Amino acid sequence: MSEISVGDFISIGVGIVVIAYVGYCVINQRVWIRKVFAWKPKDEYPKIFMMNIILGVLIGAWLIVSSLLF
C-alpha cells in the first residue's frame, strides 16, 4: 500500500468542497451564475443547473477516488 502525500490530501479536500457545492445546489435548488454574479433558481437556468450537478459530481468523485487509488 502506498503512502498518501500532501498533494493527495489537497486533491481529496478539493473533491470534498466540490461535492459540498453540488449538495448545496441540490438542496437549495439554486446555482451560482457568474454572468449576473448571483444565486439563481434552477427554473431560470435548468441547463446550467444540470451541467453543474453532473460535472460537479464527476469531477469531485474523480478527485477523491483517484487520490485514494493511484
C-alpha positions, 0 to 999 in steps of 0.5 A, spaced: 500 500 500 502 506 498 503 512 502 498 518 501 502 525 500 500 532 501 498 533 494 493 527 495 490 530 501 489 537 497 486 533 491 481 529 496 479 536 500 478 539 493 473 533 491 470 534 498 468 542 497 466 540 490 461 535 492 459 540 498 457 545 492 453 540 488 449 538 495 448 545 496 445 546 489 441 540 490 438 542 496 437 549 495 435 548 488 439 554 486 446 555 482 451 560 482 451 564 475 457 568 474 454 572 468 449 576 473 454 574 479 448 571 483 444 565 486 439 563 481 433 558 481 434 552 477 427 554 473 431 560 470 437 556 468 435 548 468 441 547 463 446 550 467 443 547 473 444 540 470 451 541 467 453 543 474 450 537 478 453 532 473 460 535 472 460 537 479 459 530 481 464 527 476 469 531 477 469 531 485 468 523 485 474 523 480 478 527 485 477 523 491 477 516 488 483 517 484 487 520 490 485 514 494 487 509 488 493 511 484 
